[in-house]
Amino acid sequence: MGFIKAGSKASLIASTIFSALLALFAFNVFPIQYHWIVLLFLLVFFAMRFGKSRKFMPNGFMTILTLLALLAPYLLGALRR
């Protein structure tokens, strides 16, 4: 979003790095049990930005999505029982 709106190359580079890391976890290149470290970093990052700006898009939305991604294994596990 930062690249589209403001032409921010830093935003493009950061999103590429984090999406590549998460893809490596998804394809079992990195052990999946450590994916929470990347997601926790993203959660703190977006929550801090949302706290400063109070704008829901994109920081609030990304905070919610990251939180859901962190909780998904537990929520899905509870639904299967």
C-alpha positions as CSV (number, residue, x, y, z in Angstrom):
1,M,0.0,0.0,0.0
2,G,2.8,2.4,0.8
3,F,4.4,1.8,-2.6
4,I,1.2,2.3,-4.4
5,K,0.2,5.5,-2.6
6,A,3.6,7.2,-2.0
7,G,6.0,5.2,-4.2
8,S,7.8,4.1,-1.0
9,K,10.6,1.7,-2.0
10,A,11.2,0.8,1.6
11,S,7.6,-0.4,1.9
12,L,8.0,-2.6,-1.2
13,I,11.3,-4.0,0.1
14,A,10.0,-4.8,3.6
15,S,6.8,-6.4,2.3
16,T,8.8,-8.5,-0.1
17,I,11.2,-9.7,2.6
18,F,8.4,-10.6,5.0
19,S,6.3,-12.3,2.4
20,A,9.3,-14.3,1.3
21,L,10.0,-15.4,4.9
22,L,6.5,-16.5,5.5
23,A,6.4,-18.3,2.1
24,L,9.6,-20.2,3.2
25,F,7.8,-21.3,6.4
26,A,4.8,-22.4,4.3
27,F,6.9,-24.5,2.0
28,N,8.8,-26.1,5.0
29,V,12.1,-24.6,4.1
30,F,12.2,-23.2,7.7
31,P,10.7,-25.1,10.6
32,I,7.0,-24.1,10.8
33,Q,7.1,-23.9,14.6
34,Y,9.1,-20.7,14.4
35,H,6.7,-18.8,12.2
36,W,5.3,-17.1,15.2
37,I,8.5,-15.0,15.6
38,V,8.0,-13.3,12.3
39,L,4.2,-12.9,12.9
40,L,4.8,-11.5,16.4
41,F,7.3,-8.9,15.0
42,L,4.7,-7.9,12.4
43,L,2.0,-7.6,15.0
44,V,4.1,-5.3,17.2
45,F,5.1,-3.3,14.2
46,F,1.6,-2.7,12.8
47,A,0.1,-2.2,16.3
48,M,2.6,0.5,17.1
49,R,2.0,2.3,13.8
50,F,-1.8,2.0,14.3
51,G,-1.4,3.4,17.8
52,K,0.5,6.4,16.4
53,S,-1.7,7.1,13.4
54,R,-5.2,5.9,14.6
55,K,-5.9,5.1,10.9
56,F,-7.5,1.8,10.3
57,M,-6.1,1.4,6.8
58,P,-3.7,-0.2,6.4
59,N,-2.2,-0.5,9.9
60,G,-5.3,-1.5,11.9
61,F,-6.3,-3.9,9.2
62,M,-2.9,-5.5,9.1
63,T,-2.8,-5.7,12.9
64,I,-6.1,-7.7,12.9
65,L,-4.9,-10.0,10.0
66,T,-1.6,-10.7,11.8
67,L,-3.4,-11.4,15.0
68,L,-5.7,-13.8,13.2
69,A,-2.7,-15.5,11.6
70,L,-1.1,-16.0,15.0
71,L,-4.3,-17.4,16.6
72,A,-5.4,-19.5,13.6
73,P,-3.7,-22.7,14.7
74,Y,-5.4,-22.5,18.1
75,L,-8.8,-21.5,16.8
76,L,-8.8,-24.2,14.1
77,G,-7.6,-26.7,16.7
78,A,-10.4,-25.8,19.0
79,L,-13.0,-26.1,16.2
80,R,-11.8,-29.6,15.3
81,R,-12.4,-31.0,18.8
